[in-house]
């Protein structure tokens, strides 16, 4: 004769010599999770915390118009004189004298225009991406030409009251005796895909080594209230890549301070002018 007994495994326990109750059941429990934690959690979170590998190789962007290469990129600066904007502004207006320019003193040569390029035109969230410093220069138009009466000499700088505050940057392939620093823009190669442009927003500042003043510039020649002024600080640059190389355009639809013209000596090419004005606030 056989008898059947049903054992409830969830309530069955055993007692050890030290009277510790050990439950006996069919449920298993994972022990020693160290390898799992290391593989699934630690390695994953470590990868999240490490910055991705970036190629910091920079490439040169050449300025172009819609249809041609730009020969000259010109920046004209206009400053206040007795609360009135001087157009044009000459170096004498902002504190320079003839000896500063004739002697190429540090007060002149160490004064410069700073172009700061940002990822957005929102001043509250923008990040500075790159900068260009363009130092004071003299163009051919700022020097006396041949055939002038003495005591002036050909090649001698004109008076400070006759030299406008401007920065003329030239393509070295077209202009052999120009000024080239600032003509090109440099940016990271890996950030650009053919057919997908990126935009940078430029804010300009002039550093006057003669007076020690730092003057912020804007894109309009009129005073604005603070709420409106923040929308007049930037000039937009379009950077892009195609099958032939890397290029940039200065956007003449974003702000009113950009204009293109046909180059006088190379009619198949263009010049671009960017006007920058001392900030005026109401």
Phi, psi and omega in degrees: 000131183248145177239141180255134177237140179252121182258125177275103186294335183287341181249355181284129179229164176229154183245130179269179181296337180261015177060035173265123180283126179247112179292141179248115177210178183265004179277137180254158179225132181286132176240160179057068181273013185303315181294320180295316179298318181296317185282317187271321186261303187297310182295321180295313181291329177295317179297324179294327185275349181265129179298143179295155180286124181244146174271110183271020176288124180260151178237164184262128178258128182261136180287139179220159169264194178293336188226357185204169175285144176276129178276312182232132170252114186247131175246115176257131184248140181230130185237163180280143173226110185056046177066014176239133182288126180270117179232107358283165174258127177260160182300330178295333180293330184252024168104357182272150175240178185299322183294328177299320185273316179298319182271003182048048181293159180300331178302330178267309186291336180264002171278142186204160175260126178255127175250114178257127184254125184243159182280346179208162177266007175276109185295342182277336186235357188290152177240132178288122183264322180195168180221152173228130174253125180243113186274159184304145184214164173239130177265175178301326181291343180271358182246152177289135179278177176291154174086010179273153181288149176292157013274004178290151181236142177301132181092351178282139179297145174290169177300154180300334180283358180239004181251113180291153176278104183206159180228110182254115184250134189237154174284120184294343178283337181254323184246112187278340183237032181265192177246127193248339184296119182102349178293318179266155171246141180244135179209171186288131185295318187291348182277358187237131177243143181303127177090355180240101182282162172233154182243138172239147184244118187264131170244133187250144177220138178252130179254112184262105182287344179285315183258346183079010182270145172248118188244119177280145185239158179224184189258000182233148181270016184240154175284146180226155170291157186303319182298328179270334184297327182297341179267005182241020186261339192246146168246131187266137178242130178258117179253135183207168181231139172228192184293343184257345180160200183244134187218164171219151174237142172269119191286115179269005176257343182279321180222166186267007187259010183242133177214146179249151178211161177285134178290132185296320183273338181230081188297346176274000180234176189231165169240157176229139180242130176242120179261133182231133188240144175300137183297134174235124181240141177275000000 
